[in-house]
Amino acid sequence: MAEAFKSFREFYPFYLGEHGNRICRRLHFFGSCLVLLTLILVLISHRWWGFILMPLFGYGFAWIGHFFFAHNRPATFTHPFYSFMGDWVMFRDILLGRIRF
Protein backbone atom coordinates (compact mmCIF):
# COMPACT_ATOMS: atom_id res chain seq x y z
CA MET A 1 0.00 0.00 0.00
CA ALA A 2 1.24 3.46 -0.88
CA GLU A 3 2.43 5.67 1.93
CA ALA A 4 0.16 8.66 2.61
CA PHE A 5 1.82 12.05 2.59
CA LYS A 6 0.12 15.10 4.05
CA SER A 7 2.05 17.61 1.94
CA PHE A 8 4.60 17.93 -0.82
CA ARG A 9 7.15 19.00 1.80
CA GLU A 10 6.65 15.63 3.46
CA PHE A 11 6.78 13.77 0.13
CA TYR A 12 9.92 15.36 -1.35
CA PRO A 13 12.49 13.59 0.89
CA PHE A 14 10.87 10.27 -0.07
CA TYR A 15 11.02 11.32 -3.73
CA LEU A 16 14.71 12.16 -3.48
CA GLY A 17 15.37 8.80 -1.84
CA GLU A 18 13.83 7.11 -4.87
CA HIS A 19 16.30 9.05 -7.05
CA GLY A 20 19.50 8.18 -5.25
CA ASN A 21 20.91 6.52 -8.36
CA ARG A 22 22.92 9.10 -10.31
CA ILE A 23 22.05 7.69 -13.75
CA CYS A 24 18.36 7.72 -12.86
CA ARG A 25 18.64 11.40 -11.85
CA ARG A 26 20.49 12.23 -15.06
CA LEU A 27 17.84 10.51 -17.17
CA HIS A 28 15.15 12.50 -15.34
CA PHE A 29 17.06 15.70 -15.98
CA PHE A 30 17.61 14.89 -19.66
CA GLY A 31 13.93 14.00 -20.12
CA SER A 32 12.87 17.26 -18.46
CA CYS A 33 15.21 19.22 -20.75
CA LEU A 34 13.62 17.53 -23.77
CA VAL A 35 10.15 18.38 -22.45
CA LEU A 36 11.07 22.07 -22.14
CA LEU A 37 12.76 22.13 -25.54
CA THR A 38 9.75 20.44 -27.13
CA LEU A 39 7.39 22.93 -25.49
CA ILE A 40 9.40 25.85 -26.88
CA LEU A 41 9.52 24.32 -30.36
CA VAL A 42 5.79 23.58 -30.34
CA LEU A 43 4.96 27.14 -29.30
CA ILE A 44 7.26 28.61 -31.95
CA SER A 45 6.25 26.29 -34.79
CA HIS A 46 2.55 25.92 -33.94
CA ARG A 47 2.85 22.18 -34.61
CA TRP A 48 0.50 21.23 -31.80
CA TRP A 49 0.94 17.50 -32.37
CA GLY A 50 4.33 17.97 -30.73
CA PHE A 51 2.58 18.06 -27.35
CA ILE A 52 2.22 14.29 -27.70
CA LEU A 53 6.00 13.94 -27.42
CA MET A 54 6.27 15.72 -24.09
CA PRO A 55 4.99 12.92 -21.80
CA LEU A 56 6.93 10.37 -23.86
CA PHE A 57 10.15 12.27 -23.25
CA GLY A 58 9.44 13.13 -19.62
CA TYR A 59 8.17 9.77 -18.44
CA GLY A 60 10.08 7.61 -20.91
CA PHE A 61 13.55 8.66 -19.75
CA ALA A 62 12.49 8.70 -16.10
CA TRP A 63 11.01 5.20 -16.21
CA ILE A 64 14.09 3.81 -17.96
CA GLY A 65 16.11 5.27 -15.09
CA HIS A 66 13.90 3.64 -12.49
CA PHE A 67 13.49 0.23 -14.07
CA PHE A 68 17.05 -0.31 -15.34
CA PHE A 69 19.26 1.71 -13.00
CA ALA A 70 17.54 2.56 -9.70
CA HIS A 71 15.61 -0.73 -9.72
CA ASN A 72 12.55 0.76 -8.08
CA ARG A 73 9.00 1.63 -9.03
CA PRO A 74 8.39 5.23 -10.15
CA ALA A 75 6.47 7.31 -7.61
CA THR A 76 4.23 8.38 -10.49
CA PHE A 77 2.30 5.15 -10.08
CA THR A 78 1.27 5.87 -6.50
CA HIS A 79 1.63 9.66 -6.13
CA PRO A 80 1.19 11.16 -9.63
CA PHE A 81 0.68 14.81 -8.66
CA TYR A 82 3.44 14.98 -6.05
CA SER A 83 5.73 13.02 -8.35
CA PHE A 84 5.17 15.49 -11.20
CA MET A 85 5.95 18.34 -8.83
CA GLY A 86 9.01 16.46 -7.57
CA ASP A 87 10.34 16.09 -11.11
CA TRP A 88 10.43 19.86 -11.56
CA VAL A 89 11.68 20.69 -8.07
CA MET A 90 14.50 18.16 -8.51
CA PHE A 91 15.24 19.66 -11.96
CA ARG A 92 15.52 23.10 -10.36
CA ASP A 93 17.64 21.77 -7.51
CA ILE A 94 20.04 20.14 -9.98
CA LEU A 95 20.31 23.39 -11.93
CA LEU A 96 21.04 25.31 -8.71
CA GLY A 97 23.64 22.75 -7.62
CA ARG A 98 21.65 21.63 -4.57
CA ILE A 99 21.55 18.06 -5.89
CA ARG A 100 24.53 16.39 -7.50
CA PHE A 101 24.16 15.81 -11.24
LUMDREN-327191 format. One record per atom (N, C-alpha, C, CB): residue number from 1; residue in one letter; atom name; x, y, z. Coordinates in nm, 4 decimals. Glycine has a CB too. Example, Ala and Ser with C-alpha at 12.3 -4.5 7.8 and 13.67 -1.06 7.14 Angstrom:
! residues 2
PT  resi  resn  name        xx        yy        zz
PT     1     A     N    1.3190   -0.5690    0.7800
PT     1     A    CA    1.2300   -0.4500    0.7800
PT     1     A     C    1.3200   -0.3300    0.7800
PT     1     A    CB    1.1308   -0.4473    0.9046
PT     2     S     N    1.2850   -0.2250    0.7080
PT     2     S    CA    1.3670   -0.1060    0.7140
PT     2     S     C    1.2900    0.0030    0.7870
PT     2     S    CB    1.4084   -0.0598    0.5725
//
This chain:
! residues 101
PT  resi  resn  name        xx        yy        zz
PT     1     M     N    0.0837   -0.1186    0.0000
PT     1     M    CA    0.0000    0.0000    0.0000
PT     1     M     C    0.0880    0.1247    0.0000
PT     1     M    CB   -0.0951    0.0000    0.1217
PT     2     A     N    0.0456    0.2237   -0.0762
PT     2     A    CA    0.1238    0.3462   -0.0883
PT     2     A     C    0.1203    0.4267    0.0415
PT     2     A    CB    0.0718    0.4310   -0.2046
PT     3     E     N    0.2336    0.4846    0.0734
PT     3     E    CA    0.2426    0.5667    0.1929
PT     3     E     C    0.1647    0.6963    0.1704
PT     3     E    CB    0.3909    0.5965    0.2288
PT     4     A     N    0.0914    0.7415    0.2713
PT     4     A    CA    0.0158    0.8665    0.2613
PT     4     A     C    0.1038    0.9823    0.3063
PT     4     A    CB   -0.1143    0.8601    0.3465
PT     5     F     N    0.1068    1.0843    0.2262
PT     5     F    CA    0.1821    1.2049    0.2590
PT     5     F     C    0.0835    1.3192    0.2745
PT     5     F    CB    0.2892    1.2373    0.1499
PT     6     K     N    0.1033    1.4001    0.3764
PT     6     K    CA    0.0116    1.5103    0.4046
PT     6     K     C    0.0425    1.6344    0.3223
PT     6     K    CB    0.0160    1.5447    0.5511
PT     7     S     N    0.1650    1.6427    0.2702
PT     7     S    CA    0.2054    1.7606    0.1944
PT     7     S     C    0.3199    1.7239    0.1011
PT     7     S    CB    0.2469    1.8761    0.2891
PT     8     F     N    0.3462    1.8137    0.0074
PT     8     F    CA    0.4600    1.7928   -0.0819
PT     8     F     C    0.5908    1.8002   -0.0035
PT     8     F    CB    0.4596    1.8968   -0.1958
PT     9     R     N    0.5956    1.8864    0.0953
PT     9     R    CA    0.7153    1.9000    0.1799
PT     9     R     C    0.7484    1.7661    0.2468
PT     9     R    CB    0.6941    2.0103    0.2879
PT    10     E     N    0.6471    1.6935    0.2853
PT    10     E    CA    0.6650    1.5627    0.3464
PT    10     E     C    0.7049    1.4573    0.2415
PT    10     E    CB    0.5361    1.5202    0.4185
PT    11     F     N    0.6531    1.4727    0.1209
PT    11     F    CA    0.6776    1.3770    0.0133
PT    11     F     C    0.8177    1.3896   -0.0470
PT    11     F    CB    0.5741    1.3950   -0.0952
PT    12     Y     N    0.8686    1.5121   -0.0593
PT    12     Y    CA    0.9922    1.5356   -0.1349
PT    12     Y     C    1.1134    1.4570   -0.0842
PT    12     Y    CB    1.0245    1.6813   -0.1321
PT    13     P     N    1.1365    1.4433    0.0464
PT    13     P    CA    1.2490    1.3587    0.0895
PT    13     P     C    1.2344    1.2128    0.0435
PT    13     P    CB    1.2616    1.3630    0.2417
PT    14     F     N    1.1123    1.1614    0.0457
PT    14     F    CA    1.0868    1.0266   -0.0071
PT    14     F     C    1.1213    1.0222   -0.1554
PT    14     F    CB    0.9386    0.9852    0.0153
PT    15     Y     N    1.0764    1.1240   -0.2285
PT    15     Y    CA    1.1018    1.1323   -0.3725
PT    15     Y     C    1.2519    1.1322   -0.4009
PT    15     Y    CB    1.0365    1.2590   -0.4316
PT    16     L     N    1.3259    1.2116   -0.3268
PT    16     L    CA    1.4715    1.2159   -0.3476
PT    16     L     C    1.5363    1.0820   -0.3162
PT    16     L    CB    1.5346    1.3254   -0.2612
PT    17     G     N    1.4854    1.0130   -0.2163
PT    17     G    CA    1.5374    0.8801   -0.1838
PT    17     G     C    1.5179    0.7812   -0.2972
PT    17     G    CB    1.4709    0.8273   -0.0589
PT    18     E     N    1.4103    0.7980   -0.3722
PT    18     E    CA    1.3834    0.7110   -0.4867
PT    18     E     C    1.4726    0.7463   -0.6061
PT    18     E    CB    1.2359    0.7207   -0.5270
PT    19     H     N    1.5425    0.8572   -0.5974
PT    19     H    CA    1.6296    0.9050   -0.7054
PT    19     H     C    1.7748    0.9121   -0.6611
PT    19     H    CB    1.5839    1.0421   -0.7538
PT    20     G     N    1.8134    0.8216   -0.5737
PT    20     G    CA    1.9501    0.8184   -0.5249
PT    20     G     C    2.0505    0.7723   -0.6301
PT    20     G    CB    1.9585    0.7293   -0.4055
PT    21     N     N    2.0042    0.6985   -0.7290
PT    21     N    CA    2.0913    0.6522   -0.8362
PT    21     N     C    2.1212    0.7681   -0.9308
PT    21     N    CB    2.0266    0.5339   -0.9130
PT    22     R     N    2.2490    0.7943   -0.9513
PT    22     R    CA    2.2916    0.9096   -1.0314
PT    22     R     C    2.2447    0.9011   -1.1771
PT    22     R    CB    2.4430    0.9217   -1.0275
PT    23     I     N    2.2495    0.7835   -1.2362
PT    23     I    CA    2.2053    0.7688   -1.3753
PT    23     I     C    2.0556    0.7950   -1.3860
PT    23     I    CB    2.2390    0.6278   -1.4289
PT    24     C     N    1.9804    0.7468   -1.2891
PT    24     C    CA    1.8362    0.7724   -1.2861
PT    24     C     C    1.8092    0.9230   -1.2820
PT    24     C    CB    1.7709    0.7026   -1.1641
PT    25     R     N    1.8796    0.9943   -1.1942
PT    25     R    CA    1.8637    1.1404   -1.1854
PT    25     R     C    1.8990    1.2071   -1.3174
PT    25     R    CB    1.9513    1.1977   -1.0728
PT    26     R     N    2.0069    1.1623   -1.3782
PT    26     R    CA    2.0487    1.2226   -1.5059
PT    26     R     C    1.9456    1.1984   -1.6155
PT    26     R    CB    2.1848    1.1664   -1.5495
PT    27     L     N    1.8876    1.0794   -1.6183
PT    27     L    CA    1.7840    1.0513   -1.7173
PT    27     L     C    1.6600    1.1375   -1.6923
PT    27     L    CB    1.7465    0.9021   -1.7148
PT    28     H     N    1.6242    1.1583   -1.5668
PT    28     H    CA    1.5152    1.2496   -1.5337
PT    28     H     C    1.5459    1.3897   -1.5857
PT    28     H    CB    1.4913    1.2529   -1.3814
PT    29     F     N    1.6659    1.4357   -1.5585
PT    29     F    CA    1.7063    1.5704   -1.5982
PT    29     F     C    1.7037    1.5841   -1.7510
PT    29     F    CB    1.8475    1.6030   -1.5433
PT    30     F     N    1.7586    1.4864   -1.8195
PT    30     F    CA    1.7613    1.4889   -1.9663
PT    30     F     C    1.6192    1.4892   -2.0218
PT    30     F    CB    1.8402    1.3678   -2.0217
PT    31     G     N    1.5330    1.4042   -1.9679
PT    31     G    CA    1.3933    1.4000   -2.0124
PT    31     G     C    1.3239    1.5334   -1.9892
PT    31     G    CB    1.3175    1.2886   -1.9398
PT    32     S     N    1.3482    1.5961   -1.8752
PT    32     S    CA    1.2875    1.7262   -1.8459
PT    32     S     C    1.3381    1.8333   -1.9420
PT    32     S    CB    1.3167    1.7676   -1.7010
PT    33     C     N    1.4658    1.8283   -1.9756
PT    33     C    CA    1.5208    1.9224   -2.0747
PT    33     C     C    1.4515    1.9047   -2.2095
PT    33     C    CB    1.6735    1.9022   -2.0904
PT    34     L     N    1.4306    1.7797   -2.2500
PT    34     L    CA    1.3615    1.7534   -2.3768
PT    34     L     C    1.2174    1.8021   -2.3734
PT    34     L    CB    1.3647    1.6041   -2.4089
PT    35     V     N    1.1522    1.7880   -2.2593
PT    35     V    CA    1.0153    1.8381   -2.2451
PT    35     V     C    1.0133    1.9889   -2.2652
PT    35     V    CB    0.9568    1.8012   -2.1064
PT    36     L     N    1.1030    2.0606   -2.2000
PT    36     L    CA    1.1074    2.2068   -2.2138
PT    36     L     C    1.1424    2.2497   -2.3555
PT    36     L    CB    1.2083    2.2660   -2.1164
PT    37     L     N    1.2384    2.1823   -2.4154
PT    37     L    CA    1.2760    2.2130   -2.5536
PT    37     L     C    1.1596    2.1868   -2.6490
PT    37     L    CB    1.3985    2.1299   -2.5956
PT    38     T     N    1.0906    2.0770   -2.6294
PT    38     T    CA    0.9754    2.0439   -2.7134
PT    38     T     C    0.8654    2.1481   -2.6965
PT    38     T    CB    0.9217    1.9035   -2.6790
PT    39     L     N    0.8406    2.1904   -2.5731
PT    39     L    CA    0.7395    2.2931   -2.5489
PT    39     L     C    0.7731    2.4215   -2.6241
PT    39     L    CB    0.7270    2.3215   -2.3986
PT    40     I     N    0.8971    2.4639   -2.6164
PT    40     I    CA    0.9397    2.5851   -2.6877
PT    40     I     C    0.9215    2.5688   -2.8380
PT    40     I    CB    1.0868    2.6179   -2.6557
PT    41     L     N    0.9643    2.4546   -2.8917
PT    41     L    CA    0.9519    2.4319   -3.0361
PT    41     L     C    0.8057    2.4259   -3.0810
PT    41     L    CB    1.0230    2.3026   -3.0749
PT    42     V     N    0.7212    2.3643   -3.0010
PT    42     V    CA    0.5788    2.3576   -3.0344
PT    42     V     C    0.5187    2.4982   -3.0359
PT    42     V    CB    0.5029    2.2673   -2.9335
PT    43     L     N    0.5511    2.5783   -2.9369
PT    43     L    CA    0.4965    2.7136   -2.9305
PT    43     L     C    0.5470    2.8026   -3.0440
PT    43     L    CB    0.5310    2.7766   -2.7973
PT    44     I     N    0.6701    2.7817   -3.0849
PT    44     I    CA    0.7264    2.8606   -3.1953
PT    44     I     C    0.6714    2.8143   -3.3299
PT    44     I    CB    0.8798    2.8509   -3.1953
PT    45     S     N    0.6635    2.6842   -3.3488
PT    45     S    CA    0.6253    2.6290   -3.4793
PT    45     S     C    0.4751    2.6117   -3.4978
PT    45     S    CB    0.6921    2.4970   -3.4990
PT    46     H     N    0.3999    2.6153   -3.3906
PT    46     H    CA    0.2550    2.5917   -3.3935
PT    46     H     C    0.2200    2.4509   -3.4438
PT    46     H    CB    0.1870    2.6962   -3.4820
PT    47     R     N    0.3117    2.3589   -3.4269
PT    47     R    CA    0.2849    2.2185   -3.4606
PT    47     R     C    0.2382    2.1496   -3.3326
PT    47     R    CB    0.4132    2.1468   -3.5215
PT    48     W     N    0.1089    2.1632   -3.3075
PT    48     W    CA    0.0502    2.1230   -3.1804
PT    48     W     C    0.0618    1.9740   -3.1535
PT    48     W    CB   -0.0935    2.1630   -3.1765
PT    49     W     N    0.0783    1.8944   -3.2572
PT    49     W    CA    0.0937    1.7503   -3.2374
PT    49     W     C    0.2194    1.7207   -3.1556
PT    49     W    CB    0.0998    1.6773   -3.3733
PT    50     G     N    0.3103    1.8152   -3.1493
PT    50     G    CA    0.4333    1.7968   -3.0729
PT    50     G     C    0.4086    1.7804   -2.9234
PT    50     G    CB    0.5252    1.9133   -3.0959
PT    51     F     N    0.2906    1.8259   -2.8761
PT    51     F    CA    0.2576    1.8060   -2.7348
PT    51     F     C    0.2538    1.6581   -2.6978
PT    51     F    CB    0.1233    1.8707   -2.7027
PT    52     I     N    0.2266    1.5732   -2.7946
PT    52     I    CA    0.2222    1.4286   -2.7705
PT    52     I     C    0.3587    1.3770   -2.7255
PT    52     I    CB    0.1765    1.3540   -2.8975
PT    53     L     N    0.4646    1.4386   -2.7747
PT    53     L    CA    0.6000    1.3939   -2.7420
PT    53     L     C    0.6416    1.4251   -2.5988
PT    53     L    CB    0.6978    1.4567   -2.8363
PT    54     M     N    0.5816    1.5268   -2.5402
PT    54     M    CA    0.6268    1.5724   -2.4085
PT    54     M     C    0.6161    1.4650   -2.2997
PT    54     M    CB    0.5470    1.6932   -2.3671
PT    55     P     N    0.5017    1.3976   -2.2826
PT    55     P    CA    0.4991    1.2916   -2.1803
PT    55     P     C    0.5881    1.1727   -2.2164
PT    55     P    CB    0.3562    1.2431   -2.1595
PT    56     L     N    0.6041    1.1472   -2.3456
PT    56     L    CA    0.6931    1.0374   -2.3863
PT    56     L     C    0.8364    1.0667   -2.3446
PT    56     L    CB    0.6858    1.0147   -2.5389
PT    57     F     N    0.8801    1.1895   -2.3650
PT    57     F    CA    1.0153    1.2273   -2.3246
PT    57     F     C    1.0286    1.2301   -2.1719
PT    57     F    CB    1.0519    1.3645   -2.3835
PT    58     G     N    0.9353    1.2971   -2.1070
PT    58     G    CA    0.9441    1.3134   -1.9621
PT    58     G     C    0.9374    1.1815   -1.8879
PT    58     G    CB    0.8343    1.4035   -1.9138
PT    59     Y     N    0.8340    1.1026   -1.9165
PT    59     Y    CA    0.8172    0.9767   -1.8444
PT    59     Y     C    0.9046    0.8657   -1.9018
PT    59     Y    CB    0.6717    0.9341   -1.8473
PT    60     G     N    0.9276    0.8662   -2.0299
PT    60     G    CA    1.0084    0.7607   -2.0908
PT    60     G     C    1.1483    0.7529   -2.0322
PT    60     G    CB    1.0175    0.7823   -2.2395
PT    61     F     N    1.2183    0.8648   -2.0292
PT    61     F    CA    1.3547    0.8663   -1.9749
PT    61     F     C    1.3544    0.8371   -1.8252
PT    61     F    CB    1.4216    1.0020   -2.0017
PT    62     A     N    1.2563    0.8927   -1.7544
PT    62     A    CA    1.2486    0.8703   -1.6098
PT    62     A     C    1.2255    0.7225   -1.5789
PT    62     A    CB    1.1363    0.9555   -1.5479
PT    63     W     N    1.1333    0.6598   -1.6490
PT    63     W    CA    1.1011    0.5200   -1.6207
PT    63     W     C    1.2152    0.4273   -1.6578
PT    63     W    CB    0.9757    0.4788   -1.6949
PT    64     I     N    1.2887    0.4599   -1.7636
PT    64     I    CA    1.4089    0.3811   -1.7959
PT    64     I     C    1.5065    0.3900   -1.6787
PT    64     I    CB    1.4766    0.4319   -1.9286
PT    65     G     N    1.5221    0.5094   -1.6233
PT    65     G    CA    1.6106    0.5274   -1.5087
PT    65     G     C    1.5681    0.4444   -1.3889
PT    65     G    CB    1.6158    0.6726   -1.4701
PT    66     H     N    1.4400    0.4409   -1.3632
PT    66     H    CA    1.3903    0.3644   -1.2486
PT    66     H     C    1.4009    0.2139   -1.2707
PT    66     H    CB    1.2462    0.4016   -1.2199
PT    67     F     N    1.3559    0.1673   -1.3845
PT    67     F    CA    1.3489    0.0227   -1.4073
PT    67     F     C    1.4855   -0.0414   -1.4299
PT    67     F    CB    1.2607   -0.0056   -1.5256
PT    68     F     N    1.5774    0.0302   -1.4970
PT    68     F    CA    1.7051   -0.0306   -1.5337
PT    68     F     C    1.8245    0.0122   -1.4477
PT    68     F    CB    1.7344    0.0013   -1.6752
PT    69     F     N    1.8114    0.1230   -1.3764
PT    69     F    CA    1.9263    0.1711   -1.2996
PT    69     F     C    1.8972    0.1813   -1.1492
PT    69     F    CB    1.9696    0.3066   -1.3523
PT    70     A     N    1.7869    0.2440   -1.1121
PT    70     A    CA    1.7537    0.2560   -0.9696
PT    70     A     C    1.6863    0.1292   -0.9175
PT    70     A    CB    1.6625    0.3772   -0.9462
PT    71     H     N    1.6297    0.0518   -1.0079
PT    71     H    CA    1.5614   -0.0735   -0.9721
PT    71     H     C    1.4513   -0.0514   -0.8687
PT    71     H    CB    1.6622   -0.1748   -0.9186
PT    72     N     N    1.3700    0.0511   -0.8934
PT    72     N    CA    1.2551    0.0762   -0.8080
PT    72     N     C    1.1363    0.1184   -0.8948
PT    72     N    CB    1.2877    0.1847   -0.7017
PT    73     R     N    1.0234    0.1286   -0.8324
PT    73     R    CA    0.8997    0.1628   -0.9026
PT    73     R     C    0.8817    0.3139   -0.8996
PT    73     R    CB    0.7768    0.0908   -0.8389
PT    74     P     N    0.8561    0.3779   -1.0144
PT    74     P    CA    0.8390    0.5229   -1.0152
PT    74     P     C    0.7260    0.5679   -0.9221
PT    74     P    CB    0.8115    0.5713   -1.1570
PT    75     A     N    0.7480    0.6760   -0.8521
PT    75     A    CA    0.6472    0.7306   -0.7608
PT    75     A     C    0.5236    0.7781   -0.8363
PT    75     A    CB    0.7059    0.8461   -0.6797
PT    76     T     N    0.5353    0.7967   -0.9659
PT    76     T    CA    0.4226    0.8379   -1.0491
PT    76     T     C    0.3059    0.7412   -1.0355
PT    76     T    CB    0.4653    0.8482   -1.1953
PT    77     F     N    0.3353    0.6152   -1.0145
PT    77     F    CA    0.2301    0.5149   -1.0080
PT    77     F     C    0.1447    0.5273   -0.8824
PT    77     F    CB    0.2905    0.3775   -1.0145
PT    78     T     N    0.2013    0.5778   -0.7751
PT    78     T    CA    0.1271    0.5870   -0.6496
PT    78     T     C    0.0983    0.7307   -0.6061
PT    78     T    CB    0.2032    0.5169   -0.5413
PT    79     H     N    0.1794    0.8249   -0.6508
PT    79     H    CA    0.1634    0.9661   -0.6132
PT    79     H     C    0.1843    1.0538   -0.7373
PT    79     H    CB    0.2643    1.0059   -0.4995
PT    80     P     N    0.0938    1.0480   -0.8347
PT    80     P    CA    0.1188    1.1163   -0.9629
PT    80     P     C    0.1376    1.2674   -0.9530
PT    80     P    CB    0.0060    1.0888   -1.0554
PT    81     F     N    0.0562    1.3350   -0.8734
PT    81     F    CA    0.0678    1.4806   -0.8661
PT    81     F     C    0.1962    1.5230   -0.7952
PT    81     F    CB   -0.0534    1.5397   -0.7941
PT    82     Y     N    0.2217    1.4654   -0.6779
PT    82     Y    CA    0.3441    1.4977   -0.6053
PT    82     Y     C    0.4680    1.4576   -0.6847
PT    82     Y    CB    0.3447    1.4287   -0.4691
PT    83     S     N    0.4602    1.3471   -0.7552
PT    83     S    CA    0.5734    1.3019   -0.8354
PT    83     S     C    0.6040    1.4012   -0.9479
PT    83     S    CB    0.5452    1.1625   -0.8937
PT    84     F     N    0.4988    1.4496   -1.0138
PT    84     F    CA    0.5170    1.5488   -1.1201
PT    84     F     C    0.5829    1.6742   -1.0638
PT    84     F    CB    0.3815    1.5841   -1.1860
PT    85     M     N    0.5342    1.7180   -0.9477
PT    85     M    CA    0.5952    1.8344   -0.8827
PT    85     M     C    0.7404    1.8053   -0.8465
PT    85     M    CB    0.5159    1.8742   -0.7567
PT    86     G     N    0.7654    1.6836   -0.7950
PT    86     G    CA    0.9008    1.6458   -0.7570
PT    86     G     C    0.9972    1.6483   -0.8735
PT    86     G    CB    0.9005    1.5096   -0.6957
PT    87     D     N    0.9491    1.6069   -0.9912
PT    87     D    CA    1.0343    1.6094   -1.1105
PT    87     D     C    1.0894    1.7493   -1.1343
PT    87     D    CB    0.9561    1.5617   -1.2342
PT    88     W     N    1.0017    1.8489   -1.1244
PT    88     W    CA    1.0431    1.9858   -1.1562
PT    88     W     C    1.1203    2.0509   -1.0426
PT    88     W    CB    0.9221    2.0700   -1.1899
PT    89     V     N    1.0891    2.0154   -0.9193
PT    89     V    CA    1.1678    2.0689   -0.8070
PT    89     V     C    1.3085    2.0088   -0.8106
PT    89     V    CB    1.0983    2.0381   -0.6698
PT    90     M     N    1.3187    1.8792   -0.8401
PT    90     M    CA    1.4503    1.8164   -0.8510
PT    90     M     C    1.5280    1.8762   -0.9685
PT    90     M    CB    1.4361    1.6631   -0.8680
PT    91     F     N    1.4615    1.9021   -1.0800
PT    91     F    CA    1.5243    1.9656   -1.1963
PT    91     F     C    1.5840    2.0998   -1.1548
PT    91     F    CB    1.4214    1.9846   -1.3118
PT    92     R     N    1.5034    2.1799   -1.0843
PT    92     R    CA    1.5518    2.3101   -1.0362
PT    92     R     C    1.6692    2.2935   -0.9406
PT    92     R    CB    1.4385    2.3871   -0.9667
PT    93     D     N    1.6575    2.1971   -0.8485
PT    93     D    CA    1.7642    2.1767   -0.7505
PT    93     D     C    1.8941    2.1302   -0.8167
PT    93     D    CB    1.7202    2.0749   -0.6457
PT    94     I     N    1.8840    2.0532   -0.9229
PT    94     I    CA    2.0036    2.0135   -0.9976
PT    94     I     C    2.0654    2.1360   -1.0649
PT    94     I    CB    1.9692    1.9047   -1.1033
PT    95     L     N    1.9806    2.2184   -1.1275
PT    95     L    CA    2.0311    2.3391   -1.1931
PT    95     L     C    2.1002    2.4336   -1.0943
PT    95     L    CB    1.9168    2.4121   -1.2629
PT    96     L     N    2.0479    2.4404   -0.9731
PT    96     L    CA    2.1039    2.5305   -0.8715
PT    96     L     C    2.2211    2.4684   -0.7962
PT    96     L    CB    1.9961    2.5705   -0.7726
PT    97     G     N    2.2531    2.3427   -0.8273
PT    97     G    CA    2.3643    2.2754   -0.7619
PT    97     G     C    2.3321    2.2213   -0.6235
PT    97     G    CB    2.4785    2.3685   -0.7519
PT    98     R     N    2.2059    2.2163   -0.5865
PT    98     R    CA    2.1649    2.1630   -0.4565
PT    98     R     C    2.1681    2.0107   -0.4545
PT    98     R    CB    2.0252    2.2121   -0.4211
PT    99     I     N    2.1511    1.9522   -0.5731
PT    99     I    CA    2.1551    1.8064   -0.5888
PT    99     I     C    2.2629    1.7760   -0.6916
PT    99     I    CB    2.0145    1.7474   -0.6330
PT   100     R     N    2.3434    1.6776   -0.6613
PT   100     R    CA    2.4534    1.6388   -0.7502
PT   100     R     C    2.3993    1.5818   -0.8813
PT   100     R    CB    2.5450    1.5357   -0.6809
PT   101     F     N    2.4522    1.6319   -0.9915
PT   101     F    CA    2.4158    1.5813   -1.1235
PT   101     F     C    2.5017    1.4599   -1.1520
PT   101     F    CB    2.4336    1.6902   -1.2342
//
